[in-house]
Structure formats: structure tokens, C-alpha cells
Amino acid sequence: MAKRKRSIGELISSFVFFFGGLWLILEGKNLYSEGALLKSVLVFLGGTMSVTAAFRFQIQRLFDGKND
């Protein structure tokens, strides 16, 4: 498998996904402590998905050879 160089745009979007996800996870924790259970779960879930999206290229590399 040839190693592909990532563009600046891909790196920027990965950083935004990562730090935005961390922010959402912290906001979900704050909402939970305030008693807004449903809202906190949804915000925390969104943050978790965003952090996962930051690692989308590494996840893709894990599953590249699995479908053969």
C-alpha cells in the first residue's frame, strides 16, 4: 500500500473535528451536572462522533484490507 500525503485541508479538518469534539464532550459533562440528561447525552454523543471523525483516515486504513 502506497503512503499518501495528506493535504493541509485534511489536517485542518481533523484538528477541527478533534478539538470541537473535545469541547462538545466537556459541554455534555456540564449539561449532565446541571440535570439536563437528554441534552447532555446528545451533546456527548455528538462530541464522541466528532472525535472519532478526527481519526477517520486511520480507521479507514484499519479496514482497507478487511473486505478482500
PDB file of N, H, CA, C and O in Angstrom:
ATOM      1  N   MET A   1       0.854  -1.172   0.000  1.00  0.00           N
ATOM      2  CA  MET A   1       0.000   0.000   0.000  1.00  0.00           C
ATOM      3  C   MET A   1       0.896   1.229   0.000  1.00  0.00           C
ATOM      4  O   MET A   1       1.784   1.361   0.842  1.00  0.00           O
ATOM      5  N   ALA A   2       0.657   2.122  -0.946  1.00  0.00           N
ATOM      6  H   ALA A   2      -0.064   2.014  -1.630  1.00  0.00           H
ATOM      7  CA  ALA A   2       1.446   3.343  -1.034  1.00  0.00           C
ATOM      8  C   ALA A   2       0.970   4.348   0.003  1.00  0.00           C
ATOM      9  O   ALA A   2      -0.227   4.494   0.248  1.00  0.00           O
ATOM     10  N   LYS A   3       1.914   5.023   0.596  1.00  0.00           N
ATOM     11  H   LYS A   3       2.887   4.904   0.398  1.00  0.00           H
ATOM     12  CA  LYS A   3       1.568   6.019   1.601  1.00  0.00           C
ATOM     13  C   LYS A   3       1.196   7.317   0.891  1.00  0.00           C
ATOM     14  O   LYS A   3       1.971   7.828   0.083  1.00  0.00           O
ATOM     15  N   ARG A   4       0.018   7.849   1.189  1.00  0.00           N
ATOM     16  H   ARG A   4      -0.612   7.435   1.846  1.00  0.00           H
ATOM     17  CA  ARG A   4      -0.468   9.057   0.548  1.00  0.00           C
ATOM     18  C   ARG A   4      -0.274  10.231   1.488  1.00  0.00           C
ATOM     19  O   ARG A   4      -0.584  10.151   2.677  1.00  0.00           O
ATOM     20  N   LYS A   5       0.244  11.323   0.941  1.00  0.00           N
ATOM     21  H   LYS A   5       0.496  11.388  -0.025  1.00  0.00           H
ATOM     22  CA  LYS A   5       0.449  12.524   1.743  1.00  0.00           C
ATOM     23  C   LYS A   5      -0.884  13.258   1.883  1.00  0.00           C
ATOM     24  O   LYS A   5      -1.609  13.452   0.907  1.00  0.00           O
ATOM     25  N   ARG A   6      -1.188  13.657   3.105  1.00  0.00           N
ATOM     26  H   ARG A   6      -0.599  13.500   3.898  1.00  0.00           H
ATOM     27  CA  ARG A   6      -2.449  14.372   3.345  1.00  0.00           C
ATOM     28  C   ARG A   6      -2.288  15.851   3.056  1.00  0.00           C
ATOM     29  O   ARG A   6      -1.221  16.432   3.252  1.00  0.00           O
ATOM     30  N   SER A   7      -3.365  16.442   2.590  1.00  0.00           N
ATOM     31  H   SER A   7      -4.232  15.971   2.430  1.00  0.00           H
ATOM     32  CA  SER A   7      -3.338  17.868   2.273  1.00  0.00           C
ATOM     33  C   SER A   7      -3.519  18.700   3.539  1.00  0.00           C
ATOM     34  O   SER A   7      -3.906  18.192   4.591  1.00  0.00           O
ATOM     35  N   ILE A   8      -3.233  19.975   3.410  1.00  0.00           N
ATOM     36  H   ILE A   8      -2.918  20.389   2.555  1.00  0.00           H
ATOM     37  CA  ILE A   8      -3.411  20.902   4.538  1.00  0.00           C
ATOM     38  C   ILE A   8      -4.879  20.952   4.959  1.00  0.00           C
ATOM     39  O   ILE A   8      -5.178  21.036   6.150  1.00  0.00           O
ATOM     40  N   GLY A   9      -5.778  20.901   4.011  1.00  0.00           N
ATOM     41  H   GLY A   9      -5.535  20.833   3.044  1.00  0.00           H
ATOM     42  CA  GLY A   9      -7.206  20.935   4.331  1.00  0.00           C
ATOM     43  C   GLY A   9      -7.654  19.739   5.155  1.00  0.00           C
ATOM     44  O   GLY A   9      -8.467  19.873   6.069  1.00  0.00           O
ATOM     45  N   GLU A  10      -7.118  18.569   4.824  1.00  0.00           N
ATOM     46  H   GLU A  10      -6.458  18.460   4.082  1.00  0.00           H
ATOM     47  CA  GLU A  10      -7.457  17.374   5.597  1.00  0.00           C
ATOM     48  C   GLU A  10      -6.921  17.472   7.021  1.00  0.00           C
ATOM     49  O   GLU A  10      -7.593  17.058   7.966  1.00  0.00           O
ATOM     50  N   LEU A  11      -5.727  18.011   7.178  1.00  0.00           N
ATOM     51  H   LEU A  11      -5.181  18.347   6.411  1.00  0.00           H
ATOM     52  CA  LEU A  11      -5.157  18.177   8.522  1.00  0.00           C
ATOM     53  C   LEU A  11      -5.964  19.193   9.334  1.00  0.00           C
ATOM     54  O   LEU A  11      -6.225  18.980  10.518  1.00  0.00           O
ATOM     55  N   ILE A  12      -6.353  20.291   8.698  1.00  0.00           N
ATOM     56  H   ILE A  12      -6.141  20.464   7.736  1.00  0.00           H
ATOM     57  CA  ILE A  12      -7.141  21.310   9.398  1.00  0.00           C
ATOM     58  C   ILE A  12      -8.485  20.735   9.834  1.00  0.00           C
ATOM     59  O   ILE A  12      -8.915  20.949  10.967  1.00  0.00           O
ATOM     60  N   SER A  13      -9.149  20.006   8.938  1.00  0.00           N
ATOM     61  H   SER A  13      -8.800  19.832   8.017  1.00  0.00           H
ATOM     62  CA  SER A  13     -10.459  19.443   9.297  1.00  0.00           C
ATOM     63  C   SER A  13     -10.319  18.411  10.418  1.00  0.00           C
ATOM     64  O   SER A  13     -11.205  18.297  11.266  1.00  0.00           O
ATOM     65  N   SER A  14      -9.220  17.663  10.429  1.00  0.00           N
ATOM     66  H   SER A  14      -8.501  17.756   9.741  1.00  0.00           H
ATOM     67  CA  SER A  14      -9.009  16.702  11.513  1.00  0.00           C
ATOM     68  C   SER A  14      -8.835  17.409  12.856  1.00  0.00           C
ATOM     69  O   SER A  14      -9.389  16.974  13.866  1.00  0.00           O
ATOM     70  N   PHE A  15      -8.063  18.500  12.868  1.00  0.00           N
ATOM     71  H   PHE A  15      -7.612  18.853  12.047  1.00  0.00           H
ATOM     72  CA  PHE A  15      -7.904  19.268  14.107  1.00  0.00           C
ATOM     73  C   PHE A  15      -9.230  19.864  14.565  1.00  0.00           C
ATOM     74  O   PHE A  15      -9.532  19.862  15.758  1.00  0.00           O
ATOM     75  N   VAL A  16     -10.018  20.371  13.630  1.00  0.00           N
ATOM     76  H   VAL A  16      -9.772  20.374  12.660  1.00  0.00           H
ATOM     77  CA  VAL A  16     -11.317  20.958  13.989  1.00  0.00           C
ATOM     78  C   VAL A  16     -12.245  19.892  14.554  1.00  0.00           C
ATOM     79  O   VAL A  16     -12.915  20.125  15.560  1.00  0.00           O
ATOM     80  N   PHE A  17     -12.293  18.718  13.914  1.00  0.00           N
ATOM     81  H   PHE A  17     -11.749  18.528  13.096  1.00  0.00           H
ATOM     82  CA  PHE A  17     -13.107  17.626  14.442  1.00  0.00           C
ATOM     83  C   PHE A  17     -12.658  17.249  15.851  1.00  0.00           C
ATOM     84  O   PHE A  17     -13.490  17.055  16.738  1.00  0.00           O
ATOM     85  N   PHE A  18     -11.348  17.145  16.060  1.00  0.00           N
ATOM     86  H   PHE A  18     -10.672  17.302  15.340  1.00  0.00           H
ATOM     87  CA  PHE A  18     -10.831  16.707  17.353  1.00  0.00           C
ATOM     88  C   PHE A  18     -11.146  17.707  18.463  1.00  0.00           C
ATOM     89  O   PHE A  18     -11.725  17.341  19.486  1.00  0.00           O
ATOM     90  N   PHE A  19     -10.765  18.973  18.260  1.00  0.00           N
ATOM     91  H   PHE A  19     -10.295  19.270  17.429  1.00  0.00           H
ATOM     92  CA  PHE A  19     -10.957  19.963  19.321  1.00  0.00           C
ATOM     93  C   PHE A  19     -12.425  20.356  19.487  1.00  0.00           C
ATOM     94  O   PHE A  19     -12.863  20.654  20.598  1.00  0.00           O
ATOM     95  N   GLY A  20     -13.187  20.358  18.391  1.00  0.00           N
ATOM     96  H   GLY A  20     -12.831  20.116  17.488  1.00  0.00           H
ATOM     97  CA  GLY A  20     -14.631  20.586  18.513  1.00  0.00           C
ATOM     98  C   GLY A  20     -15.303  19.464  19.286  1.00  0.00           C
ATOM     99  O   GLY A  20     -16.209  19.704  20.084  1.00  0.00           O
ATOM    100  N   GLY A  21     -14.851  18.228  19.043  1.00  0.00           N
ATOM    101  H   GLY A  21     -14.116  18.033  18.395  1.00  0.00           H
ATOM    102  CA  GLY A  21     -15.390  17.085  19.772  1.00  0.00           C
ATOM    103  C   GLY A  21     -15.070  17.141  21.255  1.00  0.00           C
ATOM    104  O   GLY A  21     -15.915  16.830  22.095  1.00  0.00           O
ATOM    105  N   LEU A  22     -13.844  17.539  21.571  1.00  0.00           N
ATOM    106  H   LEU A  22     -13.157  17.792  20.889  1.00  0.00           H
ATOM    107  CA  LEU A  22     -13.491  17.687  22.990  1.00  0.00           C
ATOM    108  C   LEU A  22     -14.354  18.740  23.666  1.00  0.00           C
ATOM    109  O   LEU A  22     -14.810  18.551  24.794  1.00  0.00           O
ATOM    110  N   TRP A  23     -14.576  19.847  22.971  1.00  0.00           N
ATOM    111  H   TRP A  23     -14.206  20.000  22.055  1.00  0.00           H
ATOM    112  CA  TRP A  23     -15.420  20.906  23.513  1.00  0.00           C
ATOM    113  C   TRP A  23     -16.844  20.394  23.754  1.00  0.00           C
ATOM    114  O   TRP A  23     -17.446  20.679  24.789  1.00  0.00           O
ATOM    115  N   LEU A  24     -17.378  19.632  22.784  1.00  0.00           N
ATOM    116  H   LEU A  24     -16.888  19.400  21.944  1.00  0.00           H
ATOM    117  CA  LEU A  24     -18.726  19.102  22.952  1.00  0.00           C
ATOM    118  C   LEU A  24     -18.807  18.094  24.095  1.00  0.00           C
ATOM    119  O   LEU A  24     -19.800  18.058  24.821  1.00  0.00           O
ATOM    120  N   ILE A  25     -17.779  17.285  24.255  1.00  0.00           N
ATOM    121  H   ILE A  25     -16.972  17.314  23.665  1.00  0.00           H
ATOM    122  CA  ILE A  25     -17.771  16.324  25.364  1.00  0.00           C
ATOM    123  C   ILE A  25     -17.784  17.061  26.701  1.00  0.00           C
ATOM    124  O   ILE A  25     -18.501  16.672  27.623  1.00  0.00           O
ATOM    125  N   LEU A  26     -16.993  18.119  26.803  1.00  0.00           N
ATOM    126  H   LEU A  26     -16.410  18.435  26.054  1.00  0.00           H
ATOM    127  CA  LEU A  26     -16.991  18.903  28.048  1.00  0.00           C
ATOM    128  C   LEU A  26     -18.336  19.598  28.280  1.00  0.00           C
ATOM    129  O   LEU A  26     -18.806  19.677  29.415  1.00  0.00           O
ATOM    130  N   GLU A  27     -18.949  20.098  27.216  1.00  0.00           N
ATOM    131  H   GLU A  27     -18.567  20.034  26.294  1.00  0.00           H
ATOM    132  CA  GLU A  27     -20.269  20.719  27.351  1.00  0.00           C
ATOM    133  C   GLU A  27     -21.317  19.683  27.763  1.00  0.00           C
ATOM    134  O   GLU A  27     -22.204  19.978  28.563  1.00  0.00           O
ATOM    135  N   GLY A  28     -21.213  18.473  27.216  1.00  0.00           N
ATOM    136  H   GLY A  28     -20.492  18.233  26.566  1.00  0.00           H
ATOM    137  CA  GLY A  28     -22.127  17.403  27.628  1.00  0.00           C
ATOM    138  C   GLY A  28     -21.981  17.072  29.100  1.00  0.00           C
ATOM    139  O   GLY A  28     -22.966  16.804  29.787  1.00  0.00           O
ATOM    140  N   LYS A  29     -20.740  17.093  29.583  1.00  0.00           N
ATOM    141  H   LYS A  29     -19.940  17.312  29.025  1.00  0.00           H
ATOM    142  CA  LYS A  29     -20.497  16.845  31.006  1.00  0.00           C
ATOM    143  C   LYS A  29     -21.113  17.960  31.856  1.00  0.00           C
ATOM    144  O   LYS A  29     -21.706  17.691  32.900  1.00  0.00           O
ATOM    145  N   ASN A  30     -20.971  19.209  31.408  1.00  0.00           N
ATOM    146  H   ASN A  30     -20.488  19.428  30.559  1.00  0.00           H
ATOM    147  CA  ASN A  30     -21.564  20.333  32.137  1.00  0.00           C
ATOM    148  C   ASN A  30     -23.090  20.253  32.145  1.00  0.00           C
ATOM    149  O   ASN A  30     -23.722  20.516  33.168  1.00  0.00           O
ATOM    150  N   LEU A  31     -23.678  19.892  31.008  1.00  0.00           N
ATOM    151  H   LEU A  31     -23.164  19.678  30.177  1.00  0.00           H
ATOM    152  CA  LEU A  31     -25.128  19.761  30.945  1.00  0.00           C
ATOM    153  C   LEU A  31     -25.623  18.640  31.864  1.00  0.00           C
ATOM    154  O   LEU A  31     -26.684  18.755  32.478  1.00  0.00           O
ATOM    155  N   TYR A  32     -24.855  17.567  31.950  1.00  0.00           N
ATOM    156  H   TYR A  32     -23.993  17.473  31.451  1.00  0.00           H
ATOM    157  CA  TYR A  32     -25.226  16.467  32.839  1.00  0.00           C
ATOM    158  C   TYR A  32     -25.222  16.913  34.300  1.00  0.00           C
ATOM    159  O   TYR A  32     -26.103  16.545  35.078  1.00  0.00           O
ATOM    160  N   SER A  33     -24.220  17.708  34.656  1.00  0.00           N
ATOM    161  H   SER A  33     -23.505  18.007  34.024  1.00  0.00           H
ATOM    162  CA  SER A  33     -24.162  18.177  36.043  1.00  0.00           C
ATOM    163  C   SER A  33     -25.276  19.174  36.358  1.00  0.00           C
ATOM    164  O   SER A  33     -25.639  19.362  37.519  1.00  0.00           O
ATOM    165  N   GLU A  34     -25.818  19.811  35.316  1.00  0.00           N
ATOM    166  H   GLU A  34     -25.524  19.659  34.373  1.00  0.00           H
ATOM    167  CA  GLU A  34     -26.947  20.733  35.515  1.00  0.00           C
ATOM    168  C   GLU A  34     -28.278  20.000  35.541  1.00  0.00           C
ATOM    169  O   GLU A  34     -29.299  20.590  35.896  1.00  0.00           O
ATOM    170  N   GLY A  35     -28.286  18.727  35.172  1.00  0.00           N
ATOM    171  H   GLY A  35     -27.457  18.248  34.883  1.00  0.00           H
ATOM    172  CA  GLY A  35     -29.511  17.947  35.242  1.00  0.00           C
ATOM    173  C   GLY A  35     -30.240  17.762  33.926  1.00  0.00           C
ATOM    174  O   GLY A  35     -31.304  17.144  33.903  1.00  0.00           O
ATOM    175  N   ALA A  36     -29.704  18.278  32.830  1.00  0.00           N
ATOM    176  H   ALA A  36     -28.840  18.780  32.848  1.00  0.00           H
ATOM    177  CA  ALA A  36     -30.339  18.115  31.519  1.00  0.00           C
ATOM    178  C   ALA A  36     -29.833  16.816  30.896  1.00  0.00           C
ATOM    179  O   ALA A  36     -28.908  16.829  30.084  1.00  0.00           O
ATOM    180  N   LEU A  37     -30.438  15.710  31.275  1.00  0.00           N
ATOM    181  H   LEU A  37     -31.190  15.699  31.934  1.00  0.00           H
ATOM    182  CA  LEU A  37     -29.924  14.396  30.923  1.00  0.00           C
ATOM    183  C   LEU A  37     -29.982  14.125  29.416  1.00  0.00           C
ATOM    184  O   LEU A  37     -28.973  13.742  28.825  1.00  0.00           O
ATOM    185  N   LEU A  38     -31.130  14.316  28.794  1.00  0.00           N
ATOM    186  H   LEU A  38     -31.950  14.627  29.274  1.00  0.00           H
ATOM    187  CA  LEU A  38     -31.271  14.006  27.371  1.00  0.00           C
ATOM    188  C   LEU A  38     -30.351  14.891  26.523  1.00  0.00           C
ATOM    189  O   LEU A  38     -29.673  14.408  25.616  1.00  0.00           O
ATOM    190  N   LYS A  39     -30.338  16.170  26.827  1.00  0.00           N
ATOM    191  H   LYS A  39     -30.889  16.562  27.564  1.00  0.00           H
ATOM    192  CA  LYS A  39     -29.482  17.090  26.074  1.00  0.00           C
ATOM    193  C   LYS A  39     -28.013  16.743  26.265  1.00  0.00           C
ATOM    194  O   LYS A  39     -27.235  16.809  25.313  1.00  0.00           O
ATOM    195  N   SER A  40     -27.625  16.379  27.466  1.00  0.00           N
ATOM    196  H   SER A  40     -28.257  16.326  28.240  1.00  0.00           H
ATOM    197  CA  SER A  40     -26.228  16.045  27.728  1.00  0.00           C
ATOM    198  C   SER A  40     -25.813  14.783  26.973  1.00  0.00           C
ATOM    199  O   SER A  40     -24.697  14.711  26.458  1.00  0.00           O
ATOM    200  N   VAL A  41     -26.693  13.795  26.905  1.00  0.00           N
ATOM    201  H   VAL A  41     -27.599  13.853  27.323  1.00  0.00           H
ATOM    202  CA  VAL A  41     -26.380  12.569  26.183  1.00  0.00           C
ATOM    203  C   VAL A  41     -26.204  12.862  24.693  1.00  0.00           C
ATOM    204  O   VAL A  41     -25.278  12.345  24.068  1.00  0.00           O
ATOM    205  N   LEU A  42     -27.078  13.681  24.123  1.00  0.00           N
ATOM    206  H   LEU A  42     -27.831  14.100  24.631  1.00  0.00           H
ATOM    207  CA  LEU A  42     -26.983  14.009  22.704  1.00  0.00           C
ATOM    208  C   LEU A  42     -25.724  14.811  22.390  1.00  0.00           C
ATOM    209  O   LEU A  42     -25.065  14.555  21.382  1.00  0.00           O
ATOM    210  N   VAL A  43     -25.384  15.775  23.238  1.00  0.00           N
ATOM    211  H   VAL A  43     -25.920  15.983  24.057  1.00  0.00           H
ATOM    212  CA  VAL A  43     -24.181  16.577  23.017  1.00  0.00           C
ATOM    213  C   VAL A  43     -22.940  15.717  23.199  1.00  0.00           C
ATOM    214  O   VAL A  43     -21.993  15.837  22.422  1.00  0.00           O
ATOM    215  N   PHE A  44     -22.924  14.858  24.201  1.00  0.00           N
ATOM    216  H   PHE A  44     -23.693  14.761  24.832  1.00  0.00           H
ATOM    217  CA  PHE A  44     -21.799  13.965  24.429  1.00  0.00           C
ATOM    218  C   PHE A  44     -21.630  12.990  23.264  1.00  0.00           C
ATOM    219  O   PHE A  44     -20.506  12.707  22.849  1.00  0.00           O
ATOM    220  N   LEU A  45     -22.737  12.479  22.738  1.00  0.00           N
ATOM    221  H   LEU A  45     -23.650  12.708  23.075  1.00  0.00           H
ATOM    222  CA  LEU A  45     -22.692  11.586  21.585  1.00  0.00           C
ATOM    223  C   LEU A  45     -22.129  12.307  20.357  1.00  0.00           C
ATOM    224  O   LEU A  45     -21.314  11.749  19.622  1.00  0.00           O
ATOM    225  N   GLY A  46     -22.565  13.540  20.143  1.00  0.00           N
ATOM    226  H   GLY A  46     -23.227  13.993  20.740  1.00  0.00           H
ATOM    227  CA  GLY A  46     -22.027  14.328  19.033  1.00  0.00           C
ATOM    228  C   GLY A  46     -20.536  14.576  19.184  1.00  0.00           C
ATOM    229  O   GLY A  46     -19.795  14.528  18.202  1.00  0.00           O
ATOM    230  N   GLY A  47     -20.093  14.839  20.405  1.00  0.00           N
ATOM    231  H   GLY A  47     -20.695  14.878  21.202  1.00  0.00           H
ATOM    232  CA  GLY A  47     -18.671  15.042  20.657  1.00  0.00           C
ATOM    233  C   GLY A  47     -17.864  13.782  20.419  1.00  0.00           C
ATOM    234  O   GLY A  47     -16.763  13.838  19.870  1.00  0.00           O
ATOM    235  N   THR A  48     -18.405  12.651  20.829  1.00  0.00           N
ATOM    236  H   THR A  48     -19.299  12.606  21.275  1.00  0.00           H
ATOM    237  CA  THR A  48     -17.725  11.382  20.619  1.00  0.00           C
ATOM    238  C   THR A  48     -17.613  11.062  19.126  1.00  0.00           C
ATOM    239  O   THR A  48     -16.576  10.583  18.666  1.00  0.00           O
ATOM    240  N   MET A  49     -18.669  11.326  18.383  1.00  0.00           N
ATOM    241  H   MET A  49     -19.511  11.715  18.757  1.00  0.00           H
ATOM    242  CA  MET A  49     -18.630  11.095  16.943  1.00  0.00           C
ATOM    243  C   MET A  49     -17.654  12.043  16.251  1.00  0.00           C
ATOM    244  O   MET A  49     -16.998  11.660  15.283  1.00  0.00           O
ATOM    245  N   SER A  50     -17.557  13.255  16.735  1.00  0.00           N
ATOM    246  H   SER A  50     -18.090  13.566  17.521  1.00  0.00           H
ATOM    247  CA  SER A  50     -16.630  14.215  16.156  1.00  0.00           C
ATOM    248  C   SER A  50     -15.179  13.821  16.412  1.00  0.00           C
ATOM    249  O   SER A  50     -14.340  13.940  15.519  1.00  0.00           O
ATOM    250  N   VAL A  51     -14.881  13.361  17.602  1.00  0.00           N
ATOM    251  H   VAL A  51     -15.563  13.264  18.327  1.00  0.00           H
ATOM    252  CA  VAL A  51     -13.516  12.898  17.898  1.00  0.00           C
ATOM    253  C   VAL A  51     -13.196  11.666  17.051  1.00  0.00           C
ATOM    254  O   VAL A  51     -12.074  11.517  16.568  1.00  0.00           O
ATOM    255  N   THR A  52     -14.176  10.792  16.874  1.00  0.00           N
ATOM    256  H   THR A  52     -15.088  10.914  17.266  1.00  0.00           H
ATOM    257  CA  THR A  52     -13.980   9.629  16.015  1.00  0.00           C
ATOM    258  C   THR A  52     -13.717  10.056  14.570  1.00  0.00           C
ATOM    259  O   THR A  52     -12.900   9.447  13.879  1.00  0.00           O
ATOM    260  N   ALA A  53     -14.407  11.102  14.117  1.00  0.00           N
ATOM    261  H   ALA A  53     -15.071  11.597  14.678  1.00  0.00           H
ATOM    262  CA  ALA A  53     -14.201  11.600  12.752  1.00  0.00           C
ATOM    263  C   ALA A  53     -12.804  12.177  12.569  1.00  0.00           C
ATOM    264  O   ALA A  53     -12.283  12.193  11.453  1.00  0.00           O
ATOM    265  N   ALA A  54     -12.197  12.646  13.639  1.00  0.00           N
ATOM    266  H   ALA A  54     -12.620  12.634  14.545  1.00  0.00           H
ATOM    267  CA  ALA A  54     -10.838  13.168  13.536  1.00  0.00           C
ATOM    268  C   ALA A  54      -9.856  12.067  13.159  1.00  0.00           C
ATOM    269  O   ALA A  54      -8.810  12.338  12.569  1.00  0.00           O
ATOM    270  N   PHE A  55     -10.190  10.836  13.497  1.00  0.00           N
ATOM    271  H   PHE A  55     -11.039  10.616  13.977  1.00  0.00           H
ATOM    272  CA  PHE A  55      -9.328   9.702  13.192  1.00  0.00           C
ATOM    273  C   PHE A  55      -9.848   8.885  12.020  1.00  0.00           C
ATOM    274  O   PHE A  55      -9.561   7.691  11.928  1.00  0.00           O
ATOM    275  N   ARG A  56     -10.611   9.507  11.119  1.00  0.00           N
ATOM    276  H   ARG A  56     -10.845  10.476  11.194  1.00  0.00           H
ATOM    277  CA  ARG A  56     -11.249   8.781  10.030  1.00  0.00           C
ATOM    278  C   ARG A  56     -10.254   8.142   9.070  1.00  0.00           C
ATOM    279  O   ARG A  56     -10.533   7.073   8.528  1.00  0.00           O
ATOM    280  N   PHE A  57      -9.104   8.764   8.848  1.00  0.00           N
ATOM    281  H   PHE A  57      -8.878   9.633   9.288  1.00  0.00           H
ATOM    282  CA  PHE A  57      -8.125   8.195   7.924  1.00  0.00           C
ATOM    283  C   PHE A  57      -7.437   6.975   8.536  1.00  0.00           C
ATOM    284  O   PHE A  57      -7.153   6.006   7.832  1.00  0.00           O
ATOM    285  N   GLN A  58      -7.173   7.016   9.827  1.00  0.00           N
ATOM    286  H   GLN A  58      -7.404   7.803  10.399  1.00  0.00           H
ATOM    287  CA  GLN A  58      -6.585   5.864  10.491  1.00  0.00           C
ATOM    288  C   GLN A  58      -7.576   4.702  10.555  1.00  0.00           C
ATOM    289  O   GLN A  58      -7.189   3.544  10.401  1.00  0.00           O
ATOM    290  N   ILE A  59      -8.846   5.011  10.781  1.00  0.00           N
ATOM    291  H   ILE A  59      -9.161   5.952  10.906  1.00  0.00           H
ATOM    292  CA  ILE A  59      -9.883   3.974  10.812  1.00  0.00           C
ATOM    293  C   ILE A  59     -10.036   3.353   9.432  1.00  0.00           C
ATOM    294  O   ILE A  59     -10.194   2.138   9.307  1.00  0.00           O
ATOM    295  N   GLN A  60      -9.989   4.185   8.397  1.00  0.00           N
ATOM    296  H   GLN A  60      -9.860   5.171   8.498  1.00  0.00           H
ATOM    297  CA  GLN A  60     -10.079   3.670   7.034  1.00  0.00           C
ATOM    298  C   GLN A  60      -8.911   2.739   6.724  1.00  0.00           C
ATOM    299  O   GLN A  60      -9.096   1.702   6.087  1.00  0.00           O
ATOM    300  N   ARG A  61      -7.726   3.097   7.164  1.00  0.00           N
ATOM    301  H   ARG A  61      -7.576   3.939   7.682  1.00  0.00           H
ATOM    302  CA  ARG A  61      -6.549   2.262   6.937  1.00  0.00           C
ATOM    303  C   ARG A  61      -6.689   0.908   7.642  1.00  0.00           C
ATOM    304  O   ARG A  61      -6.217  -0.109   7.132  1.00  0.00           O
ATOM    305  N   LEU A  62      -7.339   0.894   8.818  1.00  0.00           N
ATOM    306  H   LEU A  62      -7.722   1.720   9.232  1.00  0.00           H
ATOM    307  CA  LEU A  62      -7.562  -0.383   9.521  1.00  0.00           C
ATOM    308  C   LEU A  62      -8.457  -1.325   8.730  1.00  0.00           C
ATOM    309  O   LEU A  62      -8.240  -2.536   8.739  1.00  0.00           O
ATOM    310  N   PHE A  63      -9.466  -0.778   8.042  1.00  0.00           N
ATOM    311  H   PHE A  63      -9.641   0.207   8.035  1.00  0.00           H
ATOM    312  CA  PHE A  63     -10.451  -1.599   7.359  1.00  0.00           C
ATOM    313  C   PHE A  63     -10.172  -1.768   5.874  1.00  0.00           C
ATOM    314  O   PHE A  63     -10.951  -2.428   5.186  1.00  0.00           O
ATOM    315  N   ASP A  64      -9.098  -1.201   5.359  1.00  0.00           N
ATOM    316  H   ASP A  64      -8.465  -0.666   5.918  1.00  0.00           H
ATOM    317  CA  ASP A  64      -8.808  -1.309   3.926  1.00  0.00           C
ATOM    318  C   ASP A  64      -8.623  -2.764   3.470  1.00  0.00           C
ATOM    319  O   ASP A  64      -9.173  -3.153   2.439  1.00  0.00           O
ATOM    320  N   GLY A  65      -7.891  -3.540   4.188  1.00  0.00           N
ATOM    321  H   GLY A  65      -7.444  -3.224   5.024  1.00  0.00           H
ATOM    322  CA  GLY A  65      -7.616  -4.919   3.773  1.00  0.00           C
ATOM    323  C   GLY A  65      -8.645  -5.925   4.238  1.00  0.00           C
ATOM    324  O   GLY A  65      -8.542  -7.101   3.889  1.00  0.00           O
ATOM    325  N   LYS A  66      -9.631  -5.510   5.012  1.00  0.00           N
ATOM    326  H   LYS A  66      -9.714  -4.555   5.296  1.00  0.00           H
ATOM    327  CA  LYS A  66     -10.598  -6.454   5.607  1.00  0.00           C
ATOM    328  C   LYS A  66     -11.632  -6.965   4.611  1.00  0.00           C
ATOM    329  O   LYS A  66     -12.163  -8.059   4.802  1.00  0.00           O
ATOM    330  N   ASN A  67     -11.937  -6.211   3.552  1.00  0.00           N
ATOM    331  H   ASN A  67     -11.506  -5.322   3.397  1.00  0.00           H
ATOM    332  CA  ASN A  67     -13.001  -6.592   2.624  1.00  0.00           C
ATOM    333  C   ASN A  67     -12.537  -7.527   1.509  1.00  0.00           C
ATOM    334  O   ASN A  67     -13.354  -7.959   0.697  1.00  0.00           O
ATOM    335  N   ASP A  68     -11.281  -7.839   1.455  1.00  0.00           N
ATOM    336  H   ASP A  68     -10.617  -7.488   2.116  1.00  0.00           H
ATOM    337  CA  ASP A  68     -10.747  -8.697   0.380  1.00  0.00           C
ATOM    338  C   ASP A  68     -10.967 -10.151   0.647  1.00  0.00           C
ATOM    339  O   ASP A  68     -10.576 -10.994  -0.161  1.00  0.00           O
TER     340      ASP A  68
END
